[in-house]
Amino acid sequence: MNIPVLYIFSGLPASGKSTLAKLLAKQTGAMYIRVDTVEQGLRDLCNFNVEGEGYRLSYRIVRDNLELGHSCISDSCNPIKLTRSEWQEVAEYAGAKFVNIEVSCSDVIEHESRVNNRECEVANLKLPTWQQVKSRHYESWESDVVKIDTTGQTVEASFSELIEKLSVQKSI
């Protein structure tokens, strides 16, 4: 039996991470979980202010699937060392491998345009404004991470780059 892999996506809103994460899920058959969807579901169903609960619930769902031998993809901003290490602990607890993937859009003008022009994919979710994205706390990575800068690239080119980098690491 193959050891499952947890693909841990991170990056600011509108960087392209959800698009790439979903394409990877489609190609690999890995279970996909988007923390935005979980958090908005908690808001809609439980009517309370969501803080870390979306991540905590997602960790449990992903751990269950990894333990069943299913590779998983987590899609979230994952902006701080705490959540990054917690995702890794989920994989380690389940005896799975993990790979950190950071998606960015380094061109400020292109990134702002994406933020201002994208459509919401999660029912009832209020997307952040450009000012909120710029102001968001996002810590630099201190550990190994596969970096994909989607600036000036087609979705297909960014996805090909991701697959190539994962192949080199033998993570796919």
Solvent accessible surface area in square Angstrom, and as a share of the most:
residue,aa,sasa,rsa
1,M,205,0.92
2,N,135,0.69
3,I,98,0.50
4,P,12,0.07
5,V,13,0.07
6,L,0,0.00
7,Y,8,0.03
8,I,0,0.00
9,F,0,0.00
10,S,0,0.00
11,G,1,0.01
12,L,47,0.23
13,P,9,0.06
14,A,12,0.09
15,S,1,0.01
16,G,21,0.20
17,K,15,0.07
18,S,19,0.12
19,T,57,0.33
20,L,3,0.01
21,A,0,0.00
22,K,74,0.32
23,L,57,0.28
24,L,0,0.00
25,A,14,0.11
26,K,173,0.73
27,Q,105,0.47
28,T,53,0.31
29,G,67,0.64
30,A,10,0.08
31,M,46,0.21
32,Y,64,0.24
33,I,13,0.06
34,R,23,0.08
35,V,3,0.02
36,D,51,0.26
37,T,70,0.41
38,V,22,0.13
39,E,26,0.12
40,Q,14,0.06
41,G,25,0.24
42,L,29,0.14
43,R,83,0.30
44,D,72,0.37
45,L,155,0.77
46,C,68,0.40
47,N,138,0.71
48,F,87,0.36
49,N,115,0.59
50,V,14,0.08
51,E,126,0.56
52,G,29,0.28
53,E,71,0.32
54,G,0,0.00
55,Y,26,0.10
56,R,110,0.40
57,L,68,0.34
58,S,0,0.00
59,Y,17,0.07
60,R,156,0.57
61,I,62,0.31
62,V,0,0.00
63,R,77,0.28
64,D,77,0.40
65,N,32,0.17
66,L,2,0.01
67,E,90,0.40
68,L,126,0.63
69,G,25,0.24
70,H,93,0.41
71,S,33,0.21
72,C,0,0.00
73,I,0,0.00
74,S,0,0.00
75,D,2,0.01
76,S,6,0.04
77,C,21,0.12
78,N,0,0.00
79,P,25,0.15
80,I,51,0.26
81,K,123,0.52
82,L,96,0.48
83,T,12,0.07
84,R,11,0.04
85,S,38,0.25
86,E,30,0.14
87,W,0,0.00
88,Q,36,0.16
89,E,101,0.45
90,V,12,0.07
91,A,0,0.00
92,E,107,0.48
93,Y,156,0.59
94,A,20,0.15
95,G,52,0.50
96,A,11,0.09
97,K,98,0.42
98,F,69,0.29
99,V,10,0.06
100,N,7,0.03
101,I,0,0.00
102,E,22,0.10
103,V,1,0.01
104,S,45,0.29
105,C,10,0.06
106,S,77,0.50
107,D,57,0.30
108,V,96,0.55
109,I,142,0.72
110,E,47,0.21
111,H,10,0.05
112,E,63,0.28
113,S,52,0.33
114,R,59,0.22
115,V,10,0.06
116,N,92,0.47
117,N,111,0.57
118,R,76,0.28
119,E,155,0.69
120,C,57,0.34
121,E,113,0.51
122,V,14,0.08
123,A,80,0.62
124,N,115,0.59
125,L,30,0.15
126,K,170,0.72
127,L,40,0.20
128,P,25,0.16
129,T,73,0.42
130,W,33,0.12
131,Q,111,0.49
132,Q,94,0.42
133,V,1,0.01
134,K,111,0.47
135,S,76,0.49
136,R,94,0.34
137,H,119,0.53
138,Y,57,0.22
139,E,58,0.26
140,S,96,0.62
141,W,32,0.11
142,E,146,0.65
143,S,62,0.40
144,D,124,0.64
145,V,29,0.16
146,V,8,0.05
147,K,114,0.48
148,I,1,0.00
149,D,57,0.30
150,T,8,0.05
151,T,40,0.24
152,G,70,0.67
153,Q,61,0.27
154,T,84,0.49
155,V,71,0.41
156,E,124,0.56
157,A,42,0.32
158,S,2,0.01
159,F,28,0.12
160,S,68,0.44
161,E,51,0.23
162,L,0,0.00
163,I,35,0.18
164,E,104,0.47
165,K,72,0.30
166,L,0,0.00
167,S,52,0.33
168,V,109,0.63
169,Q,89,0.40
170,K,166,0.70
171,S,17,0.11
172,I,84,0.43
